C-alpha cells in the first residue's frame, strides 16, 4: 500500500535530518529514506570521526610537549585501537541522539534505497512516487509525497587511472578504518581534507608528503593563510610539493609501498610512501536515484537547483553536498531550512554564501569568512587591512601557541567588512564572532569597540579590528 506524505527527504545526513525536523515542526507529515545510517557522511565518515582522530592527535602532541609546562610524562604511547573504540562510541552516541529526534518529531524513517519513479498509476508526476528497496529484504515501500528533498550527499572523487583498494591507496572514508599507522604516507591533494590528514598523521609520528597540483595548498583560502600553513607544516617536517602533476600510469603498489612519479615544474620526480591518500574533492551521490525518470538537470555530477533549491521538477528540491558548492555540514543545514520554509510557507529565504564560515581543523587551525584579499581586489574594492599576530596576545603566550595571526579586510570607502582570515590556536571557535559581525553588518570599528575579556584568545580579533585603522594597542 502506498503511503502519503507532505514531504519525503531522501538522505538522512545533516541536511536531510535537519530538513525533516524543521518540516515536522511546521506541521508537515514527513518521512526520511536513509540508505545506511542517520547522520550521513558528516557523522559516520566525515566531520565527527575525523575530528576524533584530530583530537587524539592533539592530546598526543600535547603529552609529548608537556615538559615545557612542568609536566613530566614518561613512556608515552599512542594506541590506535583505543582511538577507534572511542570514535565508535562518539559516533554512536550522536547517532542515537538523531534517532531520538526523529522519534520526537514523529518522523517516519525508512532504511533502504530510494528511487524516483516516472509517471505511474500512483502519481501522474515524474518523481511523484518514491520506491524504497528496504535493507531488511521486506517488500518495497511505495511513498507518495507532495514534495521531495534530495539530500543524498557526496562521495570521494576518484583519480582517473588510480583505483582505491582500501589497503595501499585510500580515500577519506577508508582512512577512518586504518588498522595500523604506517611509517610514511603520500597525500595527493592539498585541500582541507588532505591538510587535516597530513597534520593528524604527522602528530602520530608518520612521515608525510603532500602532492598538490596547484600553486599552493588550501587554494580557497587567502594567500597569506596558505603561506603561513605551508611554513608551519614544513617546520613540523611535513613535505609540501606544489605544482605537482601526478602521473597515474607510473604508479607501483604492493603490500609494503606505493610509488609514483609526478611532474613538478616540468621535471619528473618519484615519490614513495607505505600508503597513499587521494583527496581531490568529492562528487554528488546521484547514482541509481532514478533521476533519468525526471526532468532534473545534472552538471558535473551535481544536481542543478534554483535560488530556493528547486530542481527543474518544481516539487523536487535538492540541498547539501549533492548540489555542489561549499560542501560543508553547516551549509547543508542552512539550505535545508531555506528549502523547507519555501515548501511550507512559500517563503524565499536566501542563503548568503559569502557569510558562510570555513574551517580547517589541522594544527594550526584555519578559519575564514568572506572574501580573500585577492578576491576583494579583483572585484575593484579599495581595501584596507588589519593584521595582528597571536604572539601579541597574552593568552596565546600562556598556552604556548603563538604562531599565526588574524587578518581583517574592509572596504576603505564604506568601512564594510569584506573578509576575516585566521590561522592559529582555537580559531575554529573564534570565527563565530566574525560570523556574527557579518550578519549584523558590523564594521571593524564596531568590532574594536566591543569589549573583549582579558586574557583571552578573542582579543586577537579586537586588536586586528583596531589595526585596520592603524590603532592596534599591543603591537
Secondary structure per residue as TSV (DSSP state, phi and psi in degrees):
chain	resnum	aa	ss	phi	psi
A	1	X	-	360.0	132.5
A	2	X	-	-73.2	140.9
A	3	X	E	-109.4	131.5
A	4	X	E	-95.1	141.0
A	5	X	E	-142.1	153.7
A	6	X	E	-72.4	-36.9
A	7	X	E	-146.3	132.7
A	8	X	E	-117.6	124.7
A	9	X	E	-101.4	123.6
A	10	X	E	-100.4	107.6
A	11	X	-	114.3	118.9
A	12	X	-	-104.7	29.1
A	13	X	B	-77.2	-163.7
A	14	X	H	-55.3	-51.8
A	15	X	H	-63.2	-41.8
A	16	X	H	-65.3	-49.1
A	17	X	H	-73.2	-30.1
A	18	X	H	-65.7	-42.4
A	19	X	H	-58.9	-44.0
A	20	X	H	-64.0	-43.0
A	21	X	H	-63.1	-46.8
A	22	X	H	-65.0	-38.8
A	23	X	H	-60.8	-43.4
A	24	X	H	-63.2	-39.5
A	25	X	H	-61.8	-31.2
A	26	X	T	-90.0	8.3
A	27	X	T	88.0	12.4
A	28	X	-	-86.7	136.4
A	29	X	-	-72.9	117.9
A	30	X	E	-128.7	145.8
A	31	X	E	-134.6	152.7
A	32	X	E	-121.5	135.0
A	33	X	E	-109.6	121.4
A	34	X	E	-126.9	128.7
A	35	X	S	-72.4	-34.1
A	36	X	S	-124.1	-90.8
A	37	X	-	-130.5	142.0
A	38	X	T	-57.3	140.2
A	39	X	B	111.4	-26.1
A	40	X	H	59.7	-156.0
A	41	X	H	-58.8	-44.5
A	42	X	H	-55.1	-48.0
A	43	X	H	-79.1	-39.0
A	44	X	H	-102.1	-24.8
A	45	X	T	-135.9	2.8
A	46	X	S	-134.6	-109.8
A	47	X	H	-47.1	-56.2
A	48	X	H	-72.3	-53.3
A	49	X	H	-64.0	-36.2
A	50	X	H	-67.3	-32.8
A	51	X	H	-73.3	-25.4
A	52	X	H	-69.1	-36.7
A	53	X	H	-61.8	-47.4
A	54	X	H	-66.6	-33.6
A	55	X	H	-66.4	-41.9
A	56	X	H	-64.4	-39.1
A	57	X	H	-62.2	-40.5
A	58	X	H	-63.2	-45.4
A	59	X	H	-63.0	-40.6
A	60	X	H	-66.0	-42.9
A	61	X	H	-63.0	-44.0
A	62	X	H	-68.2	-35.3
A	63	X	H	-64.3	-40.3
A	64	X	H	-67.4	-27.2
A	65	X	T	-101.7	11.1
A	66	X	G	-65.4	-25.8
A	67	X	G	-61.9	-28.1
A	68	X	G	-68.8	-14.1
A	69	X	G	-103.3	10.6
A	70	X	T	83.0	12.6
A	71	X	-	-107.7	114.0
A	72	X	-	-100.4	121.3
A	73	X	-	-123.2	129.7
A	74	X	-	-112.3	159.0
A	75	X	S	55.9	46.3
A	76	X	-	-70.3	130.4
A	77	X	-	-139.6	138.4
A	78	X	-	-99.5	130.7
A	79	X	-	-114.1	102.7
A	80	X	H	-64.4	-36.0
A	81	X	H	-63.7	-40.0
A	82	X	H	-65.7	-34.6
A	83	X	H	-61.8	-46.2
A	84	X	H	-60.9	-40.9
A	85	X	H	-61.7	-44.2
A	86	X	H	-67.7	-40.3
A	87	X	H	-56.8	-45.7
A	88	X	H	-64.5	-38.2
A	89	X	H	-66.2	-43.2
A	90	X	H	-61.7	-48.1
A	91	X	H	-62.6	-43.5
A	92	X	H	-68.0	-37.2
A	93	X	H	-60.0	-46.1
A	94	X	H	-70.9	-34.3
A	95	X	H	-61.5	-45.6
A	96	X	H	-63.3	-34.2
A	97	X	H	-63.3	-42.1
A	98	X	H	-66.1	-41.6
A	99	X	H	-60.4	-37.3
A	100	X	H	-64.9	-37.0
A	101	X	H	-67.1	-35.7
A	102	X	H	-63.8	-42.8
A	103	X	H	-65.1	-43.1
A	104	X	H	-60.7	-39.5
A	105	X	T	-83.6	1.3
A	106	X	T	55.4	44.7
A	107	X	-	-98.2	125.9
A	108	X	E	-76.5	134.3
A	109	X	E	-116.5	126.4
A	110	X	E	-113.8	123.2
A	111	X	E	-99.5	105.4
A	112	X	E	174.8	-169.0
A	113	X	E	-103.5	120.7
A	114	X	E	-89.2	148.2
A	115	X	E	-142.9	129.8
A	116	X	E	-78.2	130.5
A	117	X	E	-100.4	156.0
A	118	X	-	-75.9	-175.3
A	119	X	S	-52.5	135.6
A	120	X	-	-147.5	-174.9
A	121	X	S	-67.0	-19.5
A	122	X	S	-82.8	-37.5
A	123	X	-	-152.9	138.4
A	124	X	S	-78.2	-9.5
A	125	X	S	-89.4	143.6
A	126	X	T	-66.5	127.0
A	127	X	T	77.0	9.1
A	128	X	S	-78.5	-9.8
A	129	X	E	-126.1	134.9
A	130	X	E	-116.0	121.0
A	131	X	E	-96.4	133.3
A	132	X	E	-119.1	115.3
A	133	X	E	-83.5	109.5
A	134	X	E	-74.0	140.3
A	135	X	T	-63.5	-29.5
A	136	X	T	-82.3	4.1
A	137	X	S	83.6	0.4
A	138	X	-	-72.6	173.3
A	139	X	-	-60.1	143.5
A	140	X	-	-54.4	140.2
A	141	X	E	-92.6	141.7
A	142	X	E	-113.7	119.0
A	143	X	E	-110.7	137.2
A	144	X	E	-117.7	88.6
A	145	X	E	-92.4	149.2
A	146	X	E	-74.7	-33.5
A	147	X	E	-137.7	155.3
A	148	X	E	-131.3	140.7
A	149	X	E	-118.5	122.0
A	150	X	E	-88.9	119.6
A	151	X	-	-136.0	55.8
A	152	X	-	-87.0	-3.1
A	153	X	-	75.2	-159.3
A	154	X	E	-142.1	171.4
A	155	X	E	-138.3	160.8
A	156	X	E	-57.8	134.9
A	157	X	-	-79.3	127.2
A	158	X	-	-74.9	156.7
A	159	X	B	-95.5	116.7
A	160	X	T	-56.7	124.2
A	161	X	T	97.8	-7.9
A	162	X	B	-129.6	113.4
A	163	X	-	-88.1	142.1
A	164	X	-	-72.1	131.8
A	165	X	-	-118.7	-2.9
A	166	X	S	73.5	-1.2
A	167	X	S	-116.4	-62.1
A	168	X	S	-102.5	-31.3
A	169	X	E	-118.8	116.7
A	170	X	E	-122.1	154.5
A	171	X	-	-101.5	179.7
A	172	X	H	-65.7	-30.4
A	173	X	H	-64.8	-45.5
A	174	X	H	-69.7	-25.8
A	175	X	H	-58.5	-31.7
A	176	X	T	-72.0	-8.8
A	177	X	T	-115.9	12.8
A	178	X	-	-60.3	135.5
A	179	X	S	-92.5	-19.4
A	180	X	S	-150.5	156.0
A	181	X	-	-89.5	121.6
A	182	X	-	-75.9	171.0
A	183	X	S	-76.7	-27.4
A	184	X	E	-145.2	152.6
A	185	X	E	-141.3	132.9
A	186	X	E	-96.2	135.3
A	187	X	E	-122.6	119.1
A	188	X	E	-96.7	109.7
A	189	X	-	118.1	118.2
A	190	X	-	-106.6	32.8
A	191	X	S	-83.0	-161.8
A	192	X	H	-59.0	-50.4
A	193	X	H	-63.4	-45.1
A	194	X	H	-61.4	-41.6
A	195	X	H	-73.1	-36.9
A	196	X	H	-62.3	-43.7
A	197	X	H	-70.1	-35.3
A	198	X	H	-60.7	-45.2
A	199	X	H	-64.3	-46.3
A	200	X	H	-61.4	-50.7
A	201	X	H	-63.9	-38.0
A	202	X	H	-61.2	-40.9
A	203	X	H	-62.2	-31.0
A	204	X	T	-82.3	-0.2
A	205	X	T	93.7	13.2
A	206	X	-	-88.7	138.1
A	207	X	E	-77.6	121.0
A	208	X	E	-120.3	135.2
A	209	X	E	-123.9	127.7
A	210	X	E	-106.2	125.9
A	211	X	E	-108.2	111.6
A	212	X	-	-114.4	127.9
A	213	X	S	-66.3	-36.3
A	214	X	S	-80.0	-174.5
A	215	X	S	-75.6	-18.6
A	216	X	S	-155.3	157.7
A	217	X	S	-75.6	164.2
A	218	X	S	45.8	58.4
A	219	X	T	-64.4	-18.1
A	220	X	T	-82.3	-11.2
A	221	X	S	-91.7	167.8
A	222	X	-	-57.7	143.6
A	223	X	H	-56.0	-38.9
A	224	X	H	-63.6	-33.1
A	225	X	H	-70.1	-45.2
A	226	X	H	-59.2	-42.9
A	227	X	H	-64.4	-43.6
A	228	X	H	-65.7	-40.3
A	229	X	H	-63.4	-44.1
A	230	X	H	-57.6	-46.7
A	231	X	H	-59.7	-45.1
A	232	X	H	-73.2	-37.3
A	233	X	H	-66.8	-42.4
A	234	X	H	-65.9	-33.4
A	235	X	H	-62.3	-30.0
A	236	X	T	-84.8	-4.8
A	237	X	T	101.9	3.9
A	238	X	-	-80.6	131.2
A	239	X	E	-90.1	122.3
A	240	X	E	-109.7	120.2
A	241	X	E	-118.9	113.2
A	242	X	-	-102.4	171.3
A	243	X	S	53.2	39.0
A	244	X	E	-104.5	109.9
A	245	X	E	-94.2	102.9
A	246	X	E	-66.9	134.4
A	247	X	E	-104.4	97.4
A	248	X	E	-61.0	-28.3
A	249	X	E	-68.1	-13.7
A	250	X	E	-94.2	-0.6
A	251	X	E	-67.9	137.3
A	252	X	E	-130.2	133.7
A	253	X	E	-142.2	145.8
A	254	X	-	-150.6	-168.0
A	255	X	S	-67.5	-18.9
A	256	X	S	-105.9	-23.4
A	257	X	-	-161.1	159.8
A	258	X	E	-121.9	128.9
A	259	X	E	-125.0	143.0
A	260	X	E	-158.5	166.8
A	261	X	E	-110.3	151.3
A	262	X	E	-135.3	141.4
A	263	X	E	-88.2	113.0
A	264	X	E	-113.3	112.7
A	265	X	T	52.0	40.5
A	266	X	T	88.4	-8.8
A	267	X	E	-109.7	130.7
A	268	X	E	-78.5	129.1
A	269	X	E	-132.4	150.0
A	270	X	E	-101.4	141.3
A	271	X	E	-129.5	150.6
A	272	X	E	-144.6	144.3
A	273	X	E	-155.0	159.9
A	274	X	S	-64.6	-34.7
A	275	X	E	-140.2	165.3
A	276	X	E	-138.0	134.8
A	277	X	E	-105.5	131.4
A	278	X	E	-107.3	117.2
A	279	X	-	-133.8	81.5
A	280	X	S	-116.0	27.3
A	281	X	-	109.8	-177.6
A	282	X	E	-132.9	159.9
A	283	X	E	-129.5	153.4
A	284	X	E	-63.8	142.5
A	285	X	-	-85.3	90.3
A	286	X	-	-128.5	3.9
A	287	X	T	-67.8	141.0
A	288	X	T	57.4	28.6
A	289	X	S	-93.4	-9.4
A	290	X	-	83.6	19.2
A	291	X	G	-62.0	-29.1
A	292	X	G	-64.6	-15.7
A	293	X	G	-85.4	2.3
A	294	X	S	-128.1	-178.5
A	295	X	-	-95.8	8.7
A	296	X	-	-60.1	135.1
A	297	X	-	-98.9	143.5
A	298	X	E	-120.5	140.1
A	299	X	E	-137.6	117.2
A	300	X	T	53.5	44.4
A	301	X	T	76.5	2.5
A	302	X	E	-112.4	148.7
A	303	X	E	-79.8	130.6
A	304	X	-	-84.2	134.0
A	305	X	-	-134.1	164.8
A	306	X	-	-93.2	-166.1
A	307	X	T	-75.1	-6.2
A	308	X	T	-115.6	16.7
A	309	X	S	72.9	21.8
A	310	X	B	-82.9	141.4
A	311	X	-	-83.2	-173.2
A	312	X	S	-65.1	-24.7
A	313	X	S	-87.5	105.6
A	314	X	T	-63.6	-18.8
A	315	X	T	-87.8	-3.8
A	316	X	E	-114.1	123.7
A	317	X	E	-109.9	163.8
A	318	X	E	-144.9	141.6
A	319	X	-	-142.6	166.8
A	320	X	G	78.2	-155.3
A	321	X	G	-61.6	-26.3
A	322	X	G	-72.2	-8.1
A	323	X	G	-105.8	4.4
A	324	X	-	79.1	-151.5
A	325	X	S	71.9	-148.3
A	326	X	S	-75.5	104.7
A	327	X	-	-86.8	78.4
A	328	X	-	-130.7	145.7
A	329	X	H	-59.8	-41.3
A	330	X	H	-72.2	-22.3
A	331	X	H	-70.7	-44.8
A	332	X	H	-58.7	-40.3
A	333	X	H	-60.5	-47.5
A	334	X	H	-63.2	-41.4
A	335	X	H	-66.7	-37.5
A	336	X	H	-60.4	-47.5
A	337	X	H	-64.2	-39.8
A	338	X	H	-65.3	-43.6
A	339	X	H	-64.0	-43.3
A	340	X	H	-67.0	-39.1
A	341	X	H	-61.3	-37.1
A	342	X	H	-69.8	-40.0
A	343	X	H	-64.5	-45.7
A	344	X	H	-78.8	-39.4
A	345	X	H	-127.4	-1.8
A	346	X	-	72.6	12.0
A	347	X	-	-78.3	135.7
A	348	X	-	-96.1	102.7
A	349	X	-	-110.7	106.8
A	350	X	-	-88.3	133.2
A	351	X	-	-84.2	123.5
A	352	X	-	-87.4	97.3
A	353	X	G	-67.2	-20.5
A	354	X	G	-69.1	-21.2
A	355	X	G	-98.2	15.5
A	356	X	-	-89.8	121.4
A	357	X	-	-74.6	147.7
A	358	X	E	-121.4	139.7
A	359	X	E	-133.5	144.7
A	360	X	E	-124.6	120.9
A	361	X	-	-95.6	36.1
A	362	X	S	-84.0	-173.5
A	363	X	S	-119.5	110.3
A	364	X	S	-77.3	163.4
A	365	X	E	-79.0	155.9
A	366	X	E	-129.4	140.5
A	367	X	E	-148.0	143.9
A	368	X	E	-155.6	161.6
A	369	X	E	-153.4	144.2
A	370	X	E	84.7	-155.8
A	371	X	-	-85.1	146.9
A	372	X	-	-77.3	167.5
A	373	X	H	-60.7	-41.5
A	374	X	H	-62.8	-43.4
A	375	X	H	-64.5	-43.4
A	376	X	H	-61.8	-43.4
A	377	X	H	-68.3	-35.2
A	378	X	H	-67.4	-21.4
A	379	X	T	-94.4	12.1
A	380	X	T	68.5	24.4
A	381	X	-	-74.8	141.2
A	382	X	-	-90.6	102.5
A	383	X	E	-95.9	152.1
A	384	X	E	-127.0	144.4
A	385	X	E	-131.2	136.6
A	386	X	E	-120.4	131.0
A	387	X	E	-128.3	137.8
A	388	X	E	-139.8	131.9
A	389	X	E	-86.7	151.2
A	390	X	G	-65.9	-22.1
A	391	X	G	-67.4	-12.8
A	392	X	G	-93.7	6.4
A	393	X	-	-109.2	121.4
A	394	X	H	-56.3	-42.3
A	395	X	H	-65.0	-34.6
A	396	X	H	-66.7	-39.1
A	397	X	H	-63.8	-42.5
A	398	X	H	-59.9	-41.9
A	399	X	H	-74.0	-16.6
A	400	X	T	76.7	22.3
A	401	X	-	-127.3	88.8
A	402	X	-	-111.0	1.4
A	403	X	-	-78.4	148.3
A	404	X	-	104.9	-179.6
A	405	X	E	-164.0	171.9
A	406	X	E	-120.9	135.6
A	407	X	E	-123.9	124.5
A	408	X	E	-115.5	129.2
A	409	X	E	-112.5	129.5
A	410	X	E	-133.8	160.4
A	411	X	E	-82.2	117.9
A	412	X	T	-67.9	-19.0
A	413	X	T	-83.3	-39.8
A	414	X	T	-111.6	-12.5
A	415	X	-	70.5	9.8
A	416	X	B	-67.7	142.9
A	417	X	E	-68.5	135.5
A	418	X	E	-113.2	-35.1
A	419	X	E	-165.0	148.2
A	420	X	E	-130.5	127.4
A	421	X	E	-132.4	130.4
A	422	X	E	-132.6	144.7
A	423	X	E	-144.3	124.9
A	424	X	E	150.4	-165.6
A	425	X	T	-67.6	128.7
A	426	X	T	57.5	26.6
A	427	X	H	-70.3	-20.2
A	428	X	H	-69.1	-18.1
A	429	X	H	-90.2	-38.6
A	430	X	H	-65.7	-25.6
A	431	X	H	-63.2	-21.8
A	432	X	H	-62.7	-32.8
A	433	X	H	-63.6	-41.1
A	434	X	H	-65.9	-37.4
A	435	X	H	-61.9	-42.9
A	436	X	H	-65.6	-39.6
A	437	X	H	-60.2	-40.3
A	438	X	H	-65.9	-42.9
A	439	X	H	-61.6	-40.7
A	440	X	T	-88.4	5.3
A	441	X	T	56.1	43.4
A	442	X	-	-75.9	161.0
A	443	X	B	-107.8	163.1
A	444	X	H	-55.9	-36.3
A	445	X	H	-58.7	-43.8
A	446	X	H	-67.4	-37.0
A	447	X	H	-64.1	-37.9
A	448	X	H	-72.2	-24.0
A	449	X	H	-82.3	-16.4
A	450	X	S	-71.3	128.8
A	451	X	-	-78.6	122.1
A	452	X	-	-105.7	142.9
A	453	X	-	-69.8	150.3
A	454	X	S	-125.8	135.8
A	455	X	S	-85.6	138.3
A	456	X	-	-153.5	153.9
A	457	X	T	-67.2	-25.0
A	458	X	T	-64.0	-17.7
A	459	X	H	-61.0	-20.9
A	460	X	H	-64.3	-33.0
A	461	X	H	-69.9	-40.7
A	462	X	H	-58.7	-48.0
A	463	X	H	-69.0	-40.7
A	464	X	H	-65.1	-37.0
A	465	X	H	-64.7	-42.5
A	466	X	H	-64.5	-35.5
A	467	X	H	-65.3	-22.5
A	468	X	T	-56.2	-35.4
A	469	X	T	-109.1	21.7
A	470	X	T	70.5	28.2
A	471	X	-	-118.0	16.9
A	472	X	-	-56.6	142.8
A	473	X	S	-87.5	-45.9
A	474	X	-	-102.9	19.3
A	475	X	-	-153.7	360.0
